[in-house]
């Protein structure tokens, strides 16, 4: 506060500055005048001059703005700014009469109506003076006036203007406005209603005794929801709307559902509440202010659910109402909260704060020190809290608020702290906010090292690990549990439904404890990971085979008992691996283990019978010689399948049958139906490359007699000049007819 003398001095100083600008010719420029009025306001604020002096100064300046035929809209907008500044300073005076503020507001609304009228007249003449037009100097005044708007003053926003008892009548003759001005005011009031500025719209209509249909409808909707009137007490025009509900209610309901969907306020189940039905019908009739209708409907529904009156709920702050919804614990509270947030257009920051408070409150109810109450279900609570986080347009803000709430957790409530960290991580994950996730991981590590590990809270460590689910970043918990011999707590059923934990556990064991196959199998068996068990058994078996391969075969044979023991171990591992693979339907891997099992069994069979030939760990260079050296056909098949090679059976038969005359081998092969015509042709070619030998020829004749294809049989006998075979074929009744026909053609 300053003395009257200083107030007059400040006023005199700004007037001198004004005269200087006018004398210099700068006063005609809009930016100069805008800056001058702003500096006047700042100067008065800096010098703490009397609010009455400042208000009177701006009021006098407003009345002194000359009308300009050239830039009339600039003059009107400037006058509007000055009236606004006068009202702003007047509102700062102690116990200012509301009538004085209303009088000033009426003056500035006269300017707004004139401004809108000028804009409409200019547009009618083909000019554009909208905010998007190039000539928009008047916007400078308008933007500054917005900063000092009187519409938010509590002294003006009284409940009397929401009353239906003194609504302006429809008689146009009582309004002081012209028809053009009424059109402008109707447009401006419609804008106010669309912004849900019901108080200001009602005051303006009272100032000019102006009837606006949508304002009347909205105020009657409010009165109907508050129980101040019944449907029979509505004006005749609104009652006629309700009487036509049978024909229009369907479209009204459809409109409401569409509006509700747009605002995330999901329609409630059909209700028998007559007031609700009437409100829906009236909402359909509303052109401007539909969002306010949704607010009324939303609050009315909530008042029924929360067992309180609409009037009581509507007078409460939006924060209090949302807090009451979140505390209600009703099944559809998230849907109702989302509808309320959307219709009230609540800030994300406010929603985030209330949601984090609600989550903390619920966690404190279910957490007990380092444990939980019996009805606590982590999966269910996680989904519930995620729905709450999504109530905020930016879940990141909820996560930040949750981290800030950590200091509010009572000392010793470790389980609550763990759950709050998990909730914060879920919020940051929804928006992929890496900085927030990093903060959660840092807080989790600090909590683990300073409190959980120090107090042997192994269950809470596991809950923190599985709740956050970032196993690679939280390997330190694996280390702590392994070091303290509590690794088994990680293997409780239903700890993690996504499968990430079991994969992380196996990866951890492979990287940090590669030789601990027992723990690996324990983890895999606990989570029924049969494929991983099979892979582990198979890898162990192959490792044993590699150990045998690492030394010469002769050295292994020197301790044949140890060799047999090792092979039996390999055999057991492969059998277990094949069985595990079958449980996971891993057919290819199971077949591979089964074939290798047969090979090991065959190797043991030879060793048991003092046959020291080597079948395992064969190189590709020695594989064919080994197969040919085997006495039985089935043994050759076992080796070929184990090494996954396709044998040249013509070469095998050439060596075994053609040269050595082992027709038992041929008979075994014949039983497997592997003697194709192409095999006989290949053998015949190989015979012709061998040195001439009567025994070889005799063996080939006998071998060719096994060929079922008569034409190939005859052709090969002819090529090898087996005249006795040819004569026999031409004379035999079973073959002669076929061959004669073939030769004749």
Helices and strands as residue ranges (DSSP letters): H 4-24, H 30-47, H 51-63, H 72-91, H 98-124, H 138-147, G 159-162, G 172-174, H 179-194, H 198-207, H 213-226, G 231-233, H 236-243, H 245-262, H 274-285, H 290-305, H 310-315, H 318-327, H 333-344, H 348-366, E 367-368, E 371-372, H 378-389, H 395-404, G 405-408, H 414-430, H 434-447, I 448-452, H 458-468, G 472-474, H 475-483, G 487-491, H 500-512, H 517-526, H 530-549, H 553-558, H 560-583, H 587-608, H 620-629, H 633-642, H 649-653, I 654-659, H 663-671, H 677-689, H 694-704, H 710-719, H 723-731, H 733-744
